Amino acid sequence: MRKPLFFQRPFNYSFYNATIILIIINVAVFALRLLAPNLGGLINDALTLIPRQIEARQNYWSVLTYLFVHSPETYTHILFNMFALFMFGTHIERKLGSTEFLLYYLITGLLTGITLFLLDPLMPGREMGIPIYYMGASASIYAILLAFGTFFPNVTLRIWFVLPVKAYILVIGLTAFSIFAQLTGLFGETSHIGHLAGLFFGVLYFVVRFRINPIKEFINARRYS
């Protein structure tokens, strides 16, 4: 087995509940936007990924900070995201260690944010002046779902606590749905391209850093399930 390259060297294992810290940050930002509308407006302008605003104000940090912003207009977005982060993130954090898990979460989210910014000129509605913005942890959570399906492919999950499905099949199903929704415009307010980017950069992270091909892991899981 060849010696790992410098960017493949593992961190010393440690566990400090990074998942809970991420949840607390997300909930705190959501609460501030909900309870203090004036401050919420400032948070929205500073942290939400708005490509045209980046061009005008050069707040390039928003390609990362959008991960911590959820709309106060609905509770479902943050509830689903934080539930998935807790349910799957805790397992991946214990598997990888907190530092590796946090790096994975932030890198996949950051690369997705950069991709969304670069793809903005191609987005429908851009030429009509329709404002496009991105917020929420979904990209990184999709990457976490990919990691769960890779490490624990044959674990049986229950969708809505009822329908049983293998973890790797769930990841494949979510990928197929996101592709379909992006091509058809279904659920247009949802950034399906962001979900797909999160999955793509999750795969890339596994291949480059861990030397693990999630697709091969899914194929092997199918053979031995």
Secondary structure, DSSP 8 states (H G I E B T S, - for coil): -----GGG---------HHHHHHHHHHHHHHHHHH-HHHHHHHHHHHSB-HHHHHHH--TTHHHHGGG---TT-SHHHHHHHHHHHHHHHHHHHHH-HHHHHHHHHHHHHHHHHHHHHHGGGSTTGGGT----B-SSHHHHHHHHHHHHHHSTT-EEEETTTEEEEHHHHHHHHHHHHHHHHHHTTTTTS-HHHHHHHHHHHHHHIIIII---HHHHHHHHHHH-
